[in-house]
Amino acid sequence: MSVQHRPTNVSPWAAWVVFAGVMLSIVGILQVTIGIVALVRDDLFAVDASRLLVAPSWTAWGWIHLVIGAAQIVVGLGLLAGTSWGRIFGVVLAFLNSLTNLAFLAAFPVWTALIISFNMITIYAITAHGTEVRPDYD
């Protein structure tokens, strides 16, 4: 019977990165949901697509949200695994998602403010403590 030892050099700040990975995945799921709504039921939006900052059709917005959301789910899982590509793409996707939602502000102001806030917290967690999620097993 072998004894497994827990690593002793895990930083308490690693929880921020786990939080960022979970938040990135949750925001990705929310973005996929809003993308599907834009593709299927565009009549649920309170404003016309022409009143948005960038005014393509609701179908284009749906695909944009769907693609960014799916990528965020994958990158969130990569971030939870402690991969370096997860940290890099996590920051990039959180920033892109913030820009996308800023352009989407007129459709859902409160939703958009929450998503942008979650993205900013995610960027902070990844940039400040991104390397601490994966301990060295010395």
Secondary structure, 3 states (H helix, E strand, C coil): CCCCCCCCCCCCCHHHHHHHHHHHHHHHHHHHHHHHHHHHCHHHCCCCHHHCCCCCCHHHHHHHHHHHHHHHHHHHHHHHCCCHHHHHHHHHHHHHHHHHHHHCCCCCHHHHHHHHHHHHHHHHHHHHHHHHCCCCCC
